[in-house]
Amino acid sequence: MSDRRRWANHPLVQLPRVRYREFFREPEAVFWVFIFPVLLAAGLGIAVYDQMRCGPNSDSFEAAALFAREGAFDGFVSLGGGSVMDVAKLVAVLWDSEQSVLDVVGLDKVRGRRTALAQVPTTAGTGSEA
């Protein structure tokens, strides 16, 4: 057996391989390690809204929309599960609009400008397969 093949199955070689695979399967880790530093290096101002709670409701949307209005951001990145992504979609559409949440229920109801939104699902639930 060659030296290369003998070492390939050694536990000290296998452990880092397993850890790298786990790391790259976790979108949140990849975002913070690779994408976030690039955004900072590009000189983009970044603000973090971390007040989301599970199960979005009108209060959580209004709080996030207020944060967006005060910041007047050029775009949004949502990082999380379904609740976070749902609220981020609404905020990206409505933060600078006169429409309410009820005004945009249904197909083709959104009027006006739409703000850029990138979403990074971090759970194995709905939407993470996209």
C-alpha positions as CSV (number, residue, x, y, z in Angstrom):
1,M,0.0,0.0,0.0
2,S,1.4,3.4,-0.9
3,D,2.1,6.0,1.8
4,R,-0.5,8.3,0.4
5,R,-3.3,5.7,0.7
6,R,-2.1,4.6,4.2
7,W,-2.3,8.2,5.4
8,A,-5.7,9.0,3.8
9,N,-7.5,6.8,6.3
10,H,-5.5,8.0,9.3
11,P,-7.8,9.6,12.0
12,L,-5.6,12.8,12.0
13,V,-6.4,13.2,8.3
14,Q,-10.0,12.2,8.5
15,L,-11.0,14.5,11.3
16,P,-10.1,17.8,9.4
17,R,-11.8,16.4,6.3
18,V,-15.0,15.8,8.3
19,R,-14.8,19.3,9.9
20,Y,-14.3,21.0,6.6
21,R,-17.3,19.3,5.1
22,E,-19.5,20.2,8.1
23,F,-18.3,23.8,7.9
24,F,-19.1,24.2,4.2
25,R,-22.6,22.7,4.7
26,E,-23.4,25.5,7.2
27,P,-24.4,28.6,5.2
28,E,-24.2,30.9,8.2
29,A,-20.6,30.0,8.9
30,V,-19.6,30.5,5.3
31,F,-21.3,33.9,5.3
32,W,-19.5,35.2,8.4
33,V,-16.1,33.8,7.4
34,F,-16.1,34.6,3.7
35,I,-18.8,37.0,2.6
36,F,-19.0,39.4,5.5
37,P,-15.2,40.3,5.4
38,V,-15.5,41.0,1.6
39,L,-18.5,43.3,2.2
40,L,-16.4,45.2,4.9
41,A,-13.4,45.3,2.6
42,A,-15.5,46.8,-0.1
43,G,-16.4,49.6,2.2
44,L,-20.0,48.8,2.5
45,G,-21.6,50.0,5.7
46,I,-23.3,47.2,7.5
47,A,-25.9,47.3,10.3
48,V,-27.1,44.2,12.0
49,Y,-30.8,43.8,13.1
50,D,-30.9,40.9,15.6
51,Q,-34.2,41.4,17.3
52,M,-36.2,38.9,15.3
53,R,-38.3,36.4,17.3
54,C,-39.7,33.1,16.1
55,G,-43.1,33.3,14.5
56,P,-43.3,36.6,12.6
57,N,-46.2,39.0,13.5
58,S,-47.0,42.6,12.7
59,D,-45.0,43.8,15.7
60,S,-41.8,42.1,14.6
61,F,-42.3,43.4,11.0
62,E,-43.0,47.0,12.2
63,A,-39.8,46.9,14.4
64,A,-37.7,45.6,11.6
65,A,-39.2,48.1,9.1
66,L,-38.5,51.0,11.5
67,F,-34.9,49.9,11.8
68,A,-34.7,49.8,8.0
69,R,-36.3,53.3,7.6
70,E,-33.9,54.8,10.1
71,G,-31.0,53.3,8.3
72,A,-32.2,54.0,4.8
73,F,-30.1,51.0,3.5
74,D,-29.3,50.2,-0.2
75,G,-30.0,46.5,0.3
76,F,-30.7,43.8,2.8
77,V,-29.2,40.4,3.6
78,S,-31.2,38.0,5.7
79,L,-29.5,35.2,7.5
80,G,-31.7,32.7,9.3
81,G,-34.8,30.5,9.1
82,G,-38.2,31.0,7.7
83,S,-39.4,33.7,10.1
84,V,-36.3,35.8,9.4
85,M,-36.6,35.4,5.7
86,D,-40.3,36.1,5.6
87,V,-39.9,39.4,7.5
88,A,-36.9,40.4,5.5
89,K,-38.9,40.0,2.2
90,L,-41.6,42.3,3.6
91,V,-39.1,44.8,4.9
92,A,-37.3,44.9,1.5
93,V,-40.5,45.6,-0.3
94,L,-42.3,47.9,2.2
95,W,-39.7,49.8,4.2
96,D,-39.9,52.9,1.9
97,S,-43.4,52.3,0.6
98,E,-46.8,53.8,1.5
99,Q,-48.3,50.3,1.1
100,S,-49.1,48.2,4.2
101,V,-48.7,44.5,4.6
102,L,-52.3,43.9,3.8
103,D,-52.0,45.9,0.6
104,V,-49.4,43.5,-0.8
105,V,-51.2,40.2,0.0
106,G,-51.7,38.4,-3.4
107,L,-50.0,38.3,-6.8
108,D,-48.6,41.4,-8.4
109,K,-49.7,43.8,-5.6
110,V,-46.3,45.5,-4.9
111,R,-46.0,49.0,-6.4
112,G,-42.9,51.1,-6.7
113,R,-39.2,50.5,-6.0
114,R,-37.9,47.2,-4.6
115,T,-34.8,47.1,-2.6
116,A,-32.1,44.4,-3.2
117,L,-32.4,41.4,-0.9
118,A,-30.1,38.4,-0.6
119,Q,-31.3,35.6,1.6
120,V,-29.1,32.9,3.3
121,P,-31.2,30.1,4.8
122,T,-29.5,28.5,7.8
123,T,-31.9,25.7,8.6
124,A,-33.0,22.5,7.0
125,G,-36.6,23.8,6.8
126,T,-38.6,25.3,4.1
127,G,-36.5,27.4,1.7
128,S,-33.1,26.0,2.6
129,E,-33.0,23.8,-0.5
130,A,-33.0,26.8,-2.9
